[in-house]
Amino acid sequence: MSFVKRTELQMFDGRQIFYYDSAPVERNAIDLRPFEPRPLPGDMRQDVLTGEWIAIASHRQTRAFLPPKEFCPLCPTKTDFGTEVADSDFEVVVFENRSPSFSAPSAEQAPETIPALGRCEVVVFSDHHEGSFGSLDLVHMRTVLAAWIDRTREISKLPYVEQIFVFENRGEEVGVTLNHPHGQIYSYPFITPRTMKMLQVAQTHLDETGIPLLTSIIKREISDQVRIIAQNEHWVAYVPYAARYPYEIHVAPKVFVPDFAELSNDVADAFPEIAREVLLRLDGVFGIPMAYIAAWHQAPVRAGRDALGLHWQITSVRRAPGKLKYLAGSEAAMGAFIMDVKPEQSAEQLRNVQL
């Protein structure tokens, strides 16, 4: 994809908004909503039992919760109801979250608190109220990817950000509060516990073999074949050998890169084809839209960049029509997962879906 235009504008309360277009469109819409002050950063508290950081963001209690379509804040502005997007149409738009878990430093922050520094952004995939990432056409998917790449590159420059997490939640079963097709970007002031554990394992593997762990995993999956869902010249999709969920798919570039910003144009251009196939197969298992969390894992901004590789983990809590996998005591309290379905079995189901 040779061209994606980014237009940066300002929202009514000073937040940044970025329009991404695959054609040279002029964007100059003005957010006419009356000014409101932005919330202060929340606090950070450390769990002394585990050493893990918890963000306290009580202002998020007032955020929108499943509003009707006519009051959706992610739709374009076409009536007197001012949405978060002032323009009357858009392809892909990214803006700072109005109720962020992490935000930029503020001079008003109380000196005795540890501020929850960072940045939270909303990535709106389309100006259509219905759908999800998987329902976009291939060009539109590539524009979303261009936004992910651009935001990763820009946010990585912030001195108080250590890790950037790009994700999409789909379905009320996983806690979605806005049905408009969108994802989010969380930028943390620390390395998250799961990433820290993954980084330790990846670094040990790199030290012992001289090869990135993800490279070794992909080599094994391509050799075994039984868990492969789809692949093309640059990407491979597979059910992991030790899947935690009934339907879990990992998608990775065949050549190791630490994050979005390091993807070549050729590899980025090849992503929409495999992404669309994977998500169509996931929906086709039961013939209904599959609730999922689609989480991008990438190396932290300043650590492990030769060890931890970019890849996409898609996990679904649905185990059968009308049945969800709830985290039981062993999983919720101990983090020790128990799987009722063999990964090879779910991989076969996904491969057998007729597209």
Secondary structure, 3 states (H helix, E strand, C coil): CCCCEEEEEECCCCCEEEEEECCCCCCCCCCCCCCCCCCCCCEEEECCCCCCEEEECHHHHHCCCCCCHHHCCCCECCCCCCCCECCCCCCEEEEECCCCCCECCCCCCCCCCCECECEEEEEECCCCCCCCHHHCCHHHHHHHHHHHHHHHHHHCCCCCCCEEEEEEEECHHHCCCCCCCEEEEEEECCCCHHHHHHHHHHHHHHHHHCCCHHHHHHHHHHHHCCCEEEECCCEEEECCCCCCCCEEEEEEECCCCCCHHHCCHHHHHHHHHHHHHHHHHHHHCCCCCCCEEEEEECCCCCCCCCCCCCEEEEEECEEECCEECCCCHHHHHHCCCCCCCCHHHHHHHHHCCCC
